[in-house]
Amino acid sequence: MSSISLPKVAKYMINGESTIHLPKIIIAIDGYSSCGKSTLAKALARALGYRFIDSGAMYRAVTLSMVEENIGIETLLKFDDQEMKEWLDNIHITFAVNEDTGFSEVQLNGVNVERKIRDIKISDLVSPVSALPMVRHRMVALQKSYGTKKSVVMDGRDIGTTVFPTAELKIFMTARPAVRAKRRFEELNAKGFMVTMDEVYDNINNRDYADTHRKESPLRQAEDAILLDNSDMNEQEQLQFALDAVLQVKKKLGN
């Protein structure tokens, strides 16, 4: 597995605009729970003028559908193939650009559910739901469709290994568990979700275990992914790391 420490180079941002001109590529960002994948992916997409897709939001939306339809996880796990297909056929996941932020936000059957899917109750259920083969196959097919024209930054658990195994740039993110728990706790409380640090820590540990041990597309670092441990990095430093990686891709492609 690659663990590359890329050198610092000149800043690429001028008044919020990217100074990098590169061919259209796919950037896959994978990693553990609450290590800032979406934060980095959004910033990188904005810097490059790319589209950002949060694949985890898609699985959270499926999980929210289950909760809102009062289907228990035990019941869902007992669905046969036909029942699962019929249920999934009624779940329509799309993305719409938020005019205030400029980023795509997930919609479930035409309704923006970006806030609802961040509830820790959804976080507790999303791993077993996303591990179901038919759910995974349906979402992966949809995710692949977003990469047909490239110029996309997508984050998740299996983007560089399953969704886009030939992505030109793959970054695998990690951070110390205590750091991830603190970040997630502060994020949830800032959004008005009242949770305890113990709840957040347990949720992160449980999701990491479930995601790395599932049979269908488990979380793992792709062989050609760059490892980014951001335990002691701020958001600007992480963005600079990713932009440096983009520059390396540009050089490799000869542009």
DOZA-606955 format. One line per field, with one value per residue: residue in one letter; residue number from 1; x, y, z of N, C-alpha, C in turn. Coordinates in Angstrom, 2 decimals. Layout:
# DOZA-606955
resn <- c(a, ...)
resi <- c(NUM, ...)
n_px <- c(X, ...)
n_py <- c(Y, ...)
n_pz <- c(Z, ...)
ca_px <- c(X, ...)
ca_py <- c(Y, ...)
ca_pz <- c(Z, ...)
c_px <- c(X, ...)
c_py <- c(Y, ...)
c_pz <- c(Z, ...)
# end
This chain:
# DOZA-606955
resn <- c(m, s, s, i, s, l, p, k, v, a, k, y, m, i, n, g, e, s, t, i, h, l, p, k, i, i, i, a, i, d, g, y, s, s, c, g, k, s, t, l, a, k, a, l, a, r, a, l, g, y, r, f, i, d, s, g, a, m, y, r, a, v, t, l, s, m, v, e, e, n, i, g, i, e, t, l, l, k, f, d, d, q, e, m, k, e, w, l, d, n, i, h, i, t, f, a, v, n, e, d, t, g, f, s, e, v, q, l, n, g, v, n, v, e, r, k, i, r, d, i, k, i, s, d, l, v, s, p, v, s, a, l, p, m, v, r, h, r, m, v, a, l, q, k, s, y, g, t, k, k, s, v, v, m, d, g, r, d, i, g, t, t, v, f, p, t, a, e, l, k, i, f, m, t, a, r, p, a, v, r, a, k, r, r, f, e, e, l, n, a, k, g, f, m, v, t, m, d, e, v, y, d, n, i, n, n, r, d, y, a, d, t, h, r, k, e, s, p, l, r, q, a, e, d, a, i, l, l, d, n, s, d, m, n, e, q, e, q, l, q, f, a, l, d, a, v, l, q, v, k, k, k, l, g, n)
resi <- c(1, 2, 3, 4, 5, 6, 7, 8, 9, 10, 11, 12, 13, 14, 15, 16, 17, 18, 19, 20, 21, 22, 23, 24, 25, 26, 27, 28, 29, 30, 31, 32, 33, 34, 35, 36, 37, 38, 39, 40, 41, 42, 43, 44, 45, 46, 47, 48, 49, 50, 51, 52, 53, 54, 55, 56, 57, 58, 59, 60, 61, 62, 63, 64, 65, 66, 67, 68, 69, 70, 71, 72, 73, 74, 75, 76, 77, 78, 79, 80, 81, 82, 83, 84, 85, 86, 87, 88, 89, 90, 91, 92, 93, 94, 95, 96, 97, 98, 99, 100, 101, 102, 103, 104, 105, 106, 107, 108, 109, 110, 111, 112, 113, 114, 115, 116, 117, 118, 119, 120, 121, 122, 123, 124, 125, 126, 127, 128, 129, 130, 131, 132, 133, 134, 135, 136, 137, 138, 139, 140, 141, 142, 143, 144, 145, 146, 147, 148, 149, 150, 151, 152, 153, 154, 155, 156, 157, 158, 159, 160, 161, 162, 163, 164, 165, 166, 167, 168, 169, 170, 171, 172, 173, 174, 175, 176, 177, 178, 179, 180, 181, 182, 183, 184, 185, 186, 187, 188, 189, 190, 191, 192, 193, 194, 195, 196, 197, 198, 199, 200, 201, 202, 203, 204, 205, 206, 207, 208, 209, 210, 211, 212, 213, 214, 215, 216, 217, 218, 219, 220, 221, 222, 223, 224, 225, 226, 227, 228, 229, 230, 231, 232, 233, 234, 235, 236, 237, 238, 239, 240, 241, 242, 243, 244, 245, 246, 247, 248, 249, 250, 251, 252, 253, 254, 255)
n_px <- c(0.84, 0.44, 2.11, 2.59, 4.49, 3.86, 5.57, 5.46, 4.11, 3.73, 0.93, -2.36, -4.63, -6.38, -8.15, -10.22, -10.34, -9.19, -5.86, -4.94, -4.75, -5.95, -6.37, -9.64, -10.39, -11.01, -11.45, -11.02, -11.94, -11.45, -11.99, -11.94, -14.66, -15.77, -13.40, -13.19, -13.63, -15.67, -15.51, -12.95, -13.28, -15.29, -14.00, -11.88, -13.22, -14.42, -12.14, -11.13, -13.20, -14.86, -17.42, -18.95, -19.63, -21.21, -21.00, -21.67, -23.89, -25.88, -26.29, -27.10, -29.48, -31.01, -31.16, -32.58, -35.02, -35.86, -36.24, -38.23, -40.30, -40.93, -39.71, -38.09, -34.61, -34.11, -36.26, -35.78, -33.42, -34.38, -35.69, -36.52, -35.05, -36.88, -38.61, -36.75, -35.94, -38.36, -38.74, -36.46, -36.92, -38.72, -37.33, -35.88, -33.04, -31.44, -29.38, -29.23, -28.19, -27.26, -28.04, -26.94, -24.57, -23.38, -22.91, -23.73, -26.59, -28.17, -31.20, -34.19, -36.57, -37.30, -37.22, -35.28, -32.99, -30.75, -30.09, -31.57, -30.38, -28.07, -28.45, -27.63, -28.97, -29.45, -26.82, -26.14, -27.45, -26.73, -24.50, -25.14, -27.25, -26.05, -24.39, -25.86, -26.10, -27.82, -28.57, -26.10, -25.21, -27.09, -26.62, -23.90, -23.99, -25.38, -23.59, -21.39, -22.43, -22.18, -19.61, -19.14, -18.52, -16.33, -14.33, -15.05, -15.29, -15.46, -16.46, -16.20, -16.47, -15.68, -14.82, -12.42, -11.77, -13.93, -16.02, -14.72, -12.22, -10.17, -9.61, -7.92, -6.74, -6.40, -7.20, -6.67, -8.08, -7.37, -7.40, -6.55, -8.63, -9.66, -9.41, -11.09, -13.55, -13.88, -14.06, -16.39, -18.28, -18.28, -19.18, -21.79, -23.07, -22.91, -24.72, -27.03, -27.72, -28.11, -25.88, -23.80, -20.27, -19.47, -21.44, -20.88, -18.25, -18.59, -20.26, -18.58, -16.53, -18.02, -19.03, -16.66, -15.71, -17.79, -17.78, -15.25, -15.32, -17.40, -18.79, -19.40, -17.77, -15.74, -14.37, -11.25, -7.82, -6.95, -4.48, -3.03, -3.53, -3.02, -1.99, -3.48, -3.08, -4.75, -4.69, -3.31, -3.67, -4.92, -7.85, -7.01, -4.41, -4.88, -6.25, -4.23, -2.45, -3.96, -4.19, -1.53, -1.22, -2.88, -1.40, 0.76, -0.48, -1.15, 1.41, 2.20, 0.45, 1.42, 0.74)
n_py <- c(-1.20, 2.26, 4.89, 7.93, 10.78, 13.76, 16.52, 19.96, 22.49, 25.46, 27.54, 26.91, 28.31, 31.20, 33.81, 32.00, 30.54, 27.90, 27.41, 25.35, 23.54, 20.79, 17.52, 15.98, 14.11, 11.35, 11.48, 9.62, 9.32, 7.62, 6.10, 5.90, 6.22, 9.50, 10.98, 13.22, 13.04, 13.98, 16.73, 17.35, 16.41, 18.10, 20.60, 20.15, 19.58, 22.07, 23.66, 22.65, 22.90, 20.77, 18.19, 17.25, 14.26, 12.65, 9.56, 8.14, 9.45, 8.48, 5.84, 6.43, 7.69, 5.60, 4.12, 5.92, 5.84, 3.28, 3.60, 5.59, 4.24, 2.54, 0.04, -2.44, -3.17, -5.86, -7.00, -6.10, -7.43, -9.93, -9.89, -11.36, -11.79, -10.76, -9.17, -7.31, -6.12, -4.92, -3.10, -1.44, -0.44, 1.54, 3.52, 6.48, 8.09, 11.12, 13.96, 17.38, 20.70, 22.84, 26.13, 28.02, 26.93, 25.73, 23.07, 19.62, 18.11, 15.39, 13.87, 12.28, 10.57, 12.99, 14.81, 16.92, 15.56, 16.03, 16.96, 15.26, 12.73, 12.83, 12.34, 10.64, 8.28, 7.29, 6.94, 4.82, 2.72, 2.56, 1.02, -1.88, -1.81, -0.84, -2.93, -4.90, -6.94, -6.39, -3.75, -2.55, -3.15, -1.71, 0.95, 1.26, 1.02, 3.35, 5.24, 4.81, 5.83, 8.54, 9.06, 8.98, 11.14, 12.02, 14.42, 14.51, 14.35, 11.91, 10.61, 7.98, 4.57, 2.50, 3.54, 3.82, 1.16, -0.41, 1.12, 3.03, 1.68, 2.30, 4.94, 8.03, 9.34, 8.37, 8.65, 7.67, 8.09, 8.53, 8.76, 9.25, 7.38, 8.78, 11.43, 11.51, 10.96, 13.20, 15.26, 14.49, 14.58, 17.33, 18.34, 17.23, 18.32, 21.02, 21.12, 20.77, 18.25, 16.41, 14.59, 12.22, 12.02, 9.40, 7.98, 8.76, 7.84, 5.08, 4.61, 5.25, 3.32, 0.94, 1.22, 1.28, -1.31, -2.87, -1.99, -2.72, -5.44, -6.49, -8.61, -7.74, -5.56, -4.51, -2.00, -0.88, 0.01, 0.94, -0.53, 1.32, 3.72, 6.89, 7.42, 9.35, 10.61, 12.53, 13.36, 15.38, 17.63, 20.64, 21.87, 23.35, 22.45, 19.80, 20.10, 21.26, 19.12, 17.33, 18.79, 18.90, 16.24, 16.07, 17.61, 15.91, 13.87, 15.27, 15.75, 13.13, 12.41, 13.93, 16.59)
n_pz <- c(0.00, -0.69, 0.93, 0.80, 1.31, 0.23, -1.23, -0.20, -2.25, -4.27, -3.44, -4.75, -4.86, -5.69, -4.67, -4.20, -6.52, -8.61, -9.76, -11.17, -14.13, -15.54, -17.08, -17.30, -14.52, -12.23, -8.79, -5.98, -2.67, 0.17, 3.45, 7.09, 9.51, 10.21, 9.67, 8.21, 5.45, 3.68, 4.11, 3.12, 0.49, -0.52, -0.40, -2.13, -4.51, -4.96, -5.33, -7.70, -9.45, -9.77, -9.62, -6.58, -4.87, -2.29, -1.35, 0.90, 1.85, 0.25, 1.09, 3.64, 3.08, 2.08, 4.42, 6.01, 4.67, 5.33, 8.10, 8.17, 7.00, 8.93, 9.05, 10.62, 11.28, 11.63, 10.30, 7.69, 7.07, 6.68, 4.32, 1.19, -2.11, -3.99, -2.44, -1.50, -3.88, -4.76, -2.70, -2.92, -5.46, -5.05, -3.91, -4.56, -5.25, -5.55, -6.45, -5.64, -6.30, -3.73, -3.59, -1.91, -0.84, -2.98, -3.30, -4.03, -2.65, -0.98, -2.04, -1.16, -2.77, -3.99, -1.90, 0.11, 2.25, 3.65, 6.24, 7.94, 7.53, 8.97, 11.59, 14.60, 15.02, 12.51, 11.76, 13.42, 12.22, 9.56, 8.69, 8.78, 6.92, 4.58, 4.05, 2.88, 0.08, -2.26, -1.83, -1.85, -4.49, -5.99, -5.23, -5.92, -8.69, -9.32, -8.36, -10.05, -12.38, -12.07, -12.70, -15.39, -17.03, -15.83, -13.94, -11.20, -7.67, -5.34, -2.25, 0.21, 1.25, -0.38, -2.78, -4.25, -4.53, -5.43, -6.73, -8.43, -9.50, -11.26, -10.91, -11.35, -9.22, -5.90, -2.55, 0.75, 3.83, 7.29, 10.90, 14.34, 16.59, 18.88, 18.11, 15.89, 17.10, 18.74, 16.82, 15.45, 17.51, 18.14, 15.70, 15.46, 17.73, 17.12, 15.08, 16.40, 17.30, 20.07, 21.67, 23.44, 24.20, 24.57, 23.17, 20.56, 20.25, 20.53, 18.34, 16.16, 16.46, 16.18, 13.58, 12.08, 12.54, 11.45, 8.78, 7.86, 8.04, 6.58, 3.99, 1.44, -0.60, 1.39, 3.63, 2.82, 2.18, -1.05, -3.17, -4.65, -3.44, -1.84, 1.41, 3.90, 6.93, 9.01, 11.62, 12.98, 11.44, 9.95, 8.15, 5.89, 5.52, 4.87, 2.47, 0.95, 0.84, -0.70, -3.09, -3.83, -4.43, -6.64, -8.42, -8.80, -10.21, -12.49, -13.54, -14.00, -16.01, -17.95, -18.44)
ca_px <- c(0.00, 1.24, 2.05, 3.47, 4.52, 4.08, 6.19, 4.67, 4.43, 3.06, -0.52, -3.07, -5.89, -6.34, -9.54, -11.16, -10.33, -8.04, -4.92, -4.51, -5.48, -5.60, -7.40, -10.73, -10.05, -11.86, -10.74, -11.71, -11.48, -12.01, -11.42, -12.73, -15.73, -15.50, -12.05, -13.24, -13.61, -16.56, -14.98, -11.86, -13.80, -15.99, -13.02, -11.12, -14.12, -14.57, -10.88, -10.91, -14.38, -15.40, -18.65, -18.75, -20.68, -21.05, -21.64, -22.23, -25.22, -26.81, -26.63, -27.86, -30.84, -31.69, -31.43, -33.67, -36.25, -36.23, -36.73, -39.49, -41.34, -41.10, -39.20, -36.97, -33.45, -34.27, -37.20, -35.11, -32.43, -35.08, -36.29, -35.95, -34.59, -38.00, -39.04, -35.72, -36.01, -39.55, -38.52, -35.47, -37.50, -39.50, -36.41, -35.25, -32.03, -30.87, -28.64, -29.58, -27.21, -27.69, -27.61, -26.16, -23.24, -22.82, -22.65, -24.86, -27.14, -28.94, -32.66, -34.88, -37.88, -37.56, -37.18, -33.94, -32.88, -29.35, -29.98, -32.12, -29.52, -26.90, -28.82, -26.84, -29.79, -29.17, -25.43, -26.09, -28.08, -26.32, -23.53, -25.79, -28.06, -25.16, -23.71, -26.75, -25.63, -28.66, -28.46, -24.76, -25.16, -27.91, -25.95, -22.66, -24.36, -25.72, -22.34, -20.60, -23.01, -21.73, -18.24, -19.02, -17.90, -15.21, -14.43, -15.84, -14.65, -16.44, -15.90, -16.96, -15.74, -15.16, -14.80, -11.21, -11.62, -15.07, -16.77, -13.80, -10.90, -9.17, -9.55, -6.57, -6.20, -7.08, -6.69, -7.28, -7.95, -7.49, -7.01, -6.67, -10.03, -10.06, -9.52, -12.29, -14.71, -14.01, -14.53, -17.78, -19.07, -18.43, -20.00, -23.18, -23.61, -23.04, -25.91, -28.19, -27.96, -27.59, -25.32, -22.67, -19.02, -19.46, -22.28, -20.15, -17.09, -19.09, -20.76, -17.43, -15.88, -18.91, -19.09, -15.37, -15.64, -18.76, -17.38, -14.04, -15.55, -18.52, -18.37, -19.59, -16.97, -15.30, -13.50, -9.82, -7.04, -6.54, -3.03, -2.43, -4.05, -2.13, -2.48, -3.51, -3.43, -4.96, -4.88, -2.72, -3.71, -6.15, -8.51, -6.20, -3.27, -5.38, -6.53, -2.95, -1.95, -4.70, -3.83, -0.21, -1.43, -3.43, -0.29, 1.54, -1.24, -0.99, 2.75, 2.21, -0.29, 2.17, 0.04)
ca_py <- c(0.00, 3.47, 5.89, 8.91, 12.13, 14.63, 17.79, 21.18, 23.33, 26.75, 27.53, 26.84, 29.02, 32.65, 34.29, 30.89, 29.89, 27.03, 27.75, 24.10, 23.14, 19.39, 16.75, 15.52, 12.87, 10.93, 11.47, 8.77, 9.53, 6.62, 6.17, 5.52, 7.12, 10.78, 11.53, 14.42, 12.74, 14.88, 18.09, 17.46, 16.20, 19.32, 21.66, 19.81, 19.77, 23.51, 24.18, 22.18, 23.09, 19.43, 17.84, 16.47, 13.29, 11.98, 8.25, 7.72, 10.05, 7.63, 4.73, 7.00, 7.96, 4.29, 3.79, 6.81, 5.31, 2.14, 4.11, 6.32, 3.27, 1.69, -1.31, -2.71, -3.74, -7.32, -7.33, -5.85, -8.49, -11.16, -9.74, -12.17, -10.96, -10.05, -8.14, -6.28, -5.41, -4.07, -2.00, -0.54, 0.19, 2.70, 4.48, 7.25, 8.96, 12.08, 15.05, 18.72, 21.67, 23.85, 27.40, 28.78, 26.34, 25.31, 21.65, 18.72, 17.52, 14.21, 13.94, 10.99, 10.71, 14.39, 15.63, 17.10, 14.89, 16.20, 17.08, 14.07, 11.55, 13.00, 11.95, 9.49, 7.08, 6.79, 6.48, 3.51, 1.69, 2.59, -0.03, -3.13, -1.60, -0.70, -4.20, -5.80, -7.00, -5.73, -2.31, -2.14, -3.20, -0.63, 2.23, 1.30, 1.30, 4.77, 5.99, 4.69, 6.69, 9.92, 9.20, 8.77, 12.32, 12.36, 15.70, 14.26, 13.93, 11.11, 10.02, 6.87, 3.45, 1.57, 4.26, 3.49, -0.29, -1.03, 2.02, 3.55, 1.06, 2.89, 6.39, 8.57, 9.70, 7.75, 9.05, 6.92, 8.92, 7.97, 9.63, 8.53, 7.27, 9.84, 12.66, 11.39, 11.05, 14.61, 16.03, 14.12, 15.09, 18.78, 18.57, 16.91, 19.29, 22.29, 21.03, 20.64, 16.87, 16.26, 13.26, 12.18, 11.58, 7.93, 7.52, 9.01, 6.95, 3.72, 4.59, 5.22, 2.00, -0.08, 1.38, 0.87, -2.77, -3.41, -1.65, -3.45, -6.89, -6.95, -9.42, -6.98, -4.33, -4.01, -0.84, -1.17, 0.94, 0.42, -0.67, 2.52, 4.92, 7.66, 7.45, 10.67, 10.61, 13.96, 13.53, 16.64, 18.58, 21.41, 21.67, 23.93, 21.56, 18.62, 20.51, 21.43, 17.75, 16.77, 19.54, 18.42, 14.93, 16.35, 18.06, 14.72, 13.20, 16.09, 15.49, 11.75, 12.38, 14.71, 17.84)
ca_pz <- c(0.00, -0.81, 1.99, 0.20, 1.87, -0.92, -0.86, -0.30, -3.40, -4.22, -3.29, -6.02, -4.73, -5.78, -4.53, -4.25, -7.83, -8.80, -10.82, -11.80, -15.33, -15.73, -17.78, -16.45, -13.83, -11.11, -7.52, -5.01, -1.29, 1.09, 4.78, 8.25, 9.92, 10.88, 9.53, 7.39, 4.01, 2.94, 4.22, 2.16, -0.86, -0.90, -0.62, -3.33, -5.66, -5.19, -5.85, -9.06, -10.27, -10.00, -8.91, -5.36, -4.55, -1.00, -1.52, 2.18, 1.98, -0.47, 1.98, 4.76, 2.58, 2.06, 5.82, 6.45, 4.10, 6.16, 9.38, 7.96, 6.66, 10.11, 8.81, 11.52, 10.62, 11.65, 9.22, 6.41, 6.86, 6.32, 2.99, 0.12, -3.22, -4.62, -1.51, -1.48, -5.17, -4.77, -1.76, -3.51, -6.64, -4.61, -3.31, -5.63, -4.67, -6.49, -5.82, -6.12, -5.85, -2.78, -4.18, -0.93, -0.65, -4.26, -3.28, -4.22, -1.43, -1.32, -1.96, -1.11, -3.42, -4.28, -0.69, 0.65, 3.55, 4.05, 7.69, 8.59, 7.46, 9.84, 12.95, 15.04, 14.88, 11.16, 11.79, 14.09, 11.39, 8.17, 8.33, 8.37, 5.71, 3.43, 3.83, 2.15, -1.32, -3.25, -1.57, -2.30, -5.95, -6.53, -5.00, -6.68, -10.09, -9.39, -8.16, -11.28, -13.42, -11.86, -13.15, -16.84, -17.64, -14.95, -13.23, -10.01, -6.42, -4.60, -1.03, 0.75, 1.86, -1.40, -4.06, -4.98, -4.69, -6.11, -7.61, -9.45, -9.28, -12.15, -10.66, -11.53, -7.90, -4.76, -1.24, 1.85, 5.01, 8.62, 12.01, 15.61, 17.00, 19.82, 17.32, 15.06, 17.97, 19.16, 15.67, 15.18, 18.63, 17.97, 14.51, 15.76, 18.68, 16.42, 14.25, 17.26, 17.70, 21.42, 21.89, 24.37, 23.60, 24.60, 22.07, 19.31, 20.21, 20.26, 16.97, 15.25, 16.56, 15.63, 12.12, 11.54, 12.57, 10.49, 7.41, 7.48, 8.12, 5.75, 2.85, 0.21, -0.71, 2.70, 3.68, 2.82, 1.37, -2.35, -3.27, -5.24, -2.76, -0.99, 2.79, 4.54, 8.35, 9.28, 13.06, 13.45, 10.33, 9.82, 6.86, 4.83, 5.30, 4.16, 1.09, 0.27, 0.60, -1.83, -4.28, -4.20, -5.07, -7.97, -9.24, -9.15, -11.27, -13.68, -14.06, -14.49, -17.27, -18.94, -18.76)
c_px <- c(0.88, 1.03, 3.03, 3.35, 4.87, 4.65, 5.22, 5.10, 3.62, 1.55, -1.20, -4.36, -5.66, -7.77, -10.55, -11.17, -9.06, -7.17, -4.39, -5.39, -5.05, -6.69, -8.48, -10.35, -11.11, -10.99, -11.58, -11.10, -12.20, -11.42, -12.41, -13.77, -15.17, -14.05, -12.02, -13.20, -14.45, -16.06, -13.87, -12.37, -14.52, -15.00, -12.23, -11.96, -14.29, -13.30, -10.67, -12.08, -15.02, -16.73, -18.30, -19.93, -20.31, -21.75, -22.26, -23.63, -26.27, -27.25, -27.42, -29.30, -31.65, -32.08, -32.57, -35.00, -36.76, -36.87, -38.09, -40.64, -41.60, -40.75, -38.00, -35.82, -33.54, -35.20, -36.53, -34.12, -33.07, -35.76, -35.66, -35.61, -35.72, -38.49, -38.04, -35.77, -37.20, -39.38, -37.56, -36.01, -38.29, -38.64, -35.66, -34.32, -31.41, -30.07, -29.07, -28.59, -27.86, -27.15, -26.76, -24.72, -22.57, -22.55, -23.92, -25.29, -28.11, -30.44, -33.22, -36.29, -38.28, -37.51, -35.74, -33.88, -31.47, -29.19, -30.45, -31.15, -28.31, -27.19, -28.06, -27.63, -29.59, -27.75, -25.31, -26.60, -27.50, -25.36, -24.21, -26.65, -27.15, -24.40, -24.56, -26.38, -26.49, -28.64, -27.14, -24.69, -25.93, -27.20, -24.66, -22.93, -24.68, -24.47, -21.47, -21.12, -22.54, -20.31, -18.05, -18.34, -16.69, -15.42, -15.29, -14.92, -15.71, -15.78, -16.80, -16.07, -15.07, -15.05, -13.57, -11.00, -12.71, -15.73, -15.89, -12.39, -9.80, -9.10, -8.11, -5.93, -7.06, -6.40, -7.42, -7.00, -8.13, -7.10, -7.17, -8.14, -10.49, -10.24, -10.80, -13.54, -14.96, -14.57, -16.01, -18.70, -19.33, -19.31, -21.47, -23.80, -23.79, -24.29, -27.18, -28.55, -27.30, -27.17, -24.19, -21.42, -18.95, -20.28, -21.55, -18.99, -17.51, -19.58, -19.63, -16.77, -16.72, -18.98, -17.78, -15.28, -16.56, -18.30, -16.16, -14.24, -16.71, -17.97, -18.41, -18.81, -16.53, -14.40, -12.05, -9.11, -6.65, -5.02, -2.36, -2.96, -2.97, -2.76, -2.38, -4.00, -3.53, -5.18, -4.42, -2.68, -5.01, -6.70, -7.68, -5.01, -3.69, -5.66, -5.23, -2.34, -2.63, -4.36, -2.43, -0.32, -1.99, -2.31, 0.57, 0.85, -1.07, 0.36, 2.83, 1.52, 0.38, 1.51, 0.51)
c_py <- c(1.25, 4.38, 6.98, 10.24, 13.08, 15.97, 18.95, 21.96, 24.61, 26.59, 27.58, 27.66, 30.53, 33.14, 33.17, 30.14, 29.06, 27.52, 26.51, 23.84, 21.72, 18.68, 16.33, 14.18, 12.55, 10.88, 10.71, 8.98, 8.55, 6.79, 5.81, 6.58, 8.39, 11.22, 12.67, 14.20, 13.74, 16.32, 18.31, 17.36, 17.45, 20.43, 21.40, 20.01, 21.24, 24.09, 23.83, 22.44, 21.76, 19.25, 16.99, 15.54, 12.58, 10.64, 7.75, 8.26, 9.19, 6.46, 5.22, 7.28, 6.68, 3.90, 4.64, 6.32, 4.14, 2.61, 4.77, 5.40, 2.29, 0.23, -1.51, -3.35, -5.26, -7.78, -7.18, -6.97, -9.80, -11.06, -10.73, -11.25, -10.15, -8.91, -6.98, -5.45, -4.46, -2.88, -0.97, 0.20, 1.45, 3.75, 5.18, 8.29, 9.83, 13.11, 16.37, 19.71, 22.68, 25.19, 28.23, 28.26, 25.97, 23.83, 20.84, 18.13, 16.41, 14.44, 12.52, 11.18, 12.18, 15.33, 15.72, 16.52, 15.03, 16.29, 15.80, 12.90, 11.65, 12.64, 10.70, 8.19, 6.45, 6.25, 5.10, 2.39, 1.56, 1.46, -1.35, -2.99, -1.56, -1.98, -5.19, -5.79, -6.24, -4.21, -1.81, -2.09, -2.04, 0.72, 2.35, 1.61, 2.78, 5.63, 5.96, 5.63, 8.13, 10.13, 9.08, 9.94, 12.81, 13.72, 15.57, 13.88, 13.19, 10.51, 8.92, 5.83, 2.57, 2.23, 3.86, 2.01, -0.92, -0.10, 2.51, 2.96, 1.61, 4.41, 6.87, 8.96, 9.07, 8.19, 8.25, 7.68, 8.15, 9.03, 8.81, 8.51, 8.40, 11.17, 12.64, 11.55, 12.50, 15.46, 15.77, 14.66, 16.58, 19.11, 18.34, 17.94, 20.66, 22.32, 20.80, 19.23, 16.65, 14.81, 13.36, 11.73, 10.06, 7.36, 7.65, 8.04, 5.52, 3.59, 4.48, 3.85, 0.91, -0.01, 0.94, -0.65, -3.37, -3.18, -2.42, -4.96, -7.38, -7.71, -8.62, -5.67, -3.77, -2.79, -1.30, -0.15, 0.28, 0.41, 0.60, 3.81, 5.58, 7.73, 8.86, 10.51, 12.08, 14.25, 14.90, 17.69, 19.37, 21.25, 22.21, 23.03, 20.30, 18.94, 20.66, 20.07, 17.17, 17.48, 19.16, 17.08, 15.10, 16.78, 16.88, 13.94, 13.95, 15.83, 14.09, 11.63, 13.22, 15.98, 18.95)
c_pz <- c(0.00, 0.38, 1.61, 0.93, 0.75, -0.46, -0.99, -1.54, -3.29, -4.08, -4.65, -6.00, -4.79, -5.76, -4.73, -5.56, -7.97, -9.95, -11.52, -13.03, -15.65, -16.50, -16.79, -15.84, -12.78, -9.86, -6.51, -3.63, -0.39, 2.47, 5.86, 8.60, 10.57, 10.81, 8.51, 5.89, 3.22, 2.97, 3.20, 0.73, -1.37, -1.26, -1.90, -4.59, -5.99, -5.81, -7.32, -10.00, -10.64, -9.27, -7.70, -5.13, -3.25, -1.08, -0.23, 2.40, 1.30, 0.40, 3.19, 4.33, 2.51, 3.48, 6.38, 5.91, 4.92, 7.47, 9.21, 7.57, 7.79, 9.84, 9.72, 10.77, 10.59, 10.54, 7.86, 6.09, 6.43, 4.95, 2.02, -1.04, -3.85, -3.73, -1.48, -2.76, -5.19, -3.84, -2.36, -4.73, -6.30, -3.92, -4.43, -5.03, -5.77, -5.70, -6.46, -5.52, -4.89, -3.27, -3.22, -0.80, -1.95, -4.35, -3.49, -2.88, -1.80, -1.12, -2.00, -1.63, -3.57, -3.09, -0.18, 2.06, 4.13, 5.56, 8.38, 8.62, 8.37, 11.28, 13.34, 14.99, 13.51, 11.10, 12.42, 13.20, 10.00, 7.78, 7.95, 7.11, 4.49, 3.11, 3.03, 0.66, -2.32, -3.08, -2.14, -3.84, -6.58, -6.40, -5.81, -8.15, -10.28, -9.26, -9.42, -12.36, -13.29, -12.37, -14.64, -17.54, -16.83, -14.28, -11.98, -8.85, -5.63, -3.37, -0.51, 1.40, 0.80, -2.76, -4.88, -5.22, -5.53, -7.13, -8.77, -9.23, -10.17, -12.01, -10.74, -10.20, -6.82, -3.48, -0.17, 3.14, 6.31, 9.64, 13.28, 16.05, 17.92, 19.09, 16.50, 15.91, 18.41, 18.04, 15.41, 16.26, 18.47, 16.78, 14.80, 16.70, 18.03, 15.55, 15.07, 17.66, 19.06, 21.67, 22.89, 23.62, 23.55, 23.45, 20.73, 19.17, 19.88, 18.83, 15.96, 15.27, 15.93, 14.10, 11.47, 11.47, 11.51, 9.06, 6.95, 7.45, 7.27, 4.54, 1.55, 0.24, 0.64, 2.58, 3.76, 1.94, 0.06, -2.41, -3.78, -4.62, -1.92, 0.40, 3.36, 5.97, 8.76, 10.76, 13.55, 12.34, 10.37, 8.41, 5.70, 4.50, 4.55, 2.70, 0.31, -0.08, -0.64, -3.14, -4.76, -4.93, -6.48, -8.92, -9.69, -10.27, -12.58, -14.33, -14.68, -15.84, -18.36, -19.36, -17.83)
# end
